Amino acid sequence: MDNIKWIKIYSTNQVHQPEIIKSILEEATIPCTTLDKKDSSYIFGEIEIYVPEQNVEEAINILKANKIQ
């Protein structure tokens, strides 16, 4: 079993932004996952995006190239 170390590369409180980022990263064949820390009752908190440690630099460069910071 692979012990993948997932690193947070982005967080936002905008609901649509993680799906856009996830799409861009998956198109570049970078595995990613989201962790929704928003409180469903009060709609506050953030959604975080994680990639495997070995893909962090490439993923950040892709986000910068797409003007996502």
N, C-alpha and C positions, 0 to 999 in steps of 0.2 A: 504494500500500500504506500502510495506517495505521500510524503509529509510536505504538502505545499504550504509555504508561509505566505499568507495573503497580506498585502500592504494597502492601506487606504491612500488613494491618490486624489480624491475629490469628495467634497460634501456640499450639499445645497439644501435649502428649504423649499425650492421650487419643485413641484411634483413632476413636471414634464422633463426637466433637464436630465435626470439620470437615464431616462429611456433613450434620449438623443445620444448621450455619451456612450451608453452601452452599445448602441447600434454602430457608432463610429468605431469603437474598439473591436467589436466582433467582425466588422468588415475588414479590419486589419489583422484578423485571426489572433487577437489577444483575448484570452479568456478573462472574464470579469464577472463580478457578482455585486449585488446591491444589498445594503442592510438598511431597512427602513426604521428609523428611530423617531418617527413622527408620532405624536400622541393623537390617536384617532378622535378623541372627544373634543380636544381643544385646538387641533390642527397646528401644533407648534413642534419644533424639533427638526432634525435634519435626516436626509437620506444620504448614505455614504456609498462610495464606489470603491471596490477593492480589486486588485489584480495580483497575480503571483509575483513574488519578489523579483524573479528574473526578467519580468516584463515592465517593471516600474519605469525605467528611463524611457523606453520606447513609448509607453502609454502617455507619459507626461509630454513628450515631444509631439505626439499626435494631437493632444488636447491644445497645446500651444499653437500648432499649425492651423488648427480650426478655431483659434481665438476664443478658447474656453479656458477660463482661469478662475 
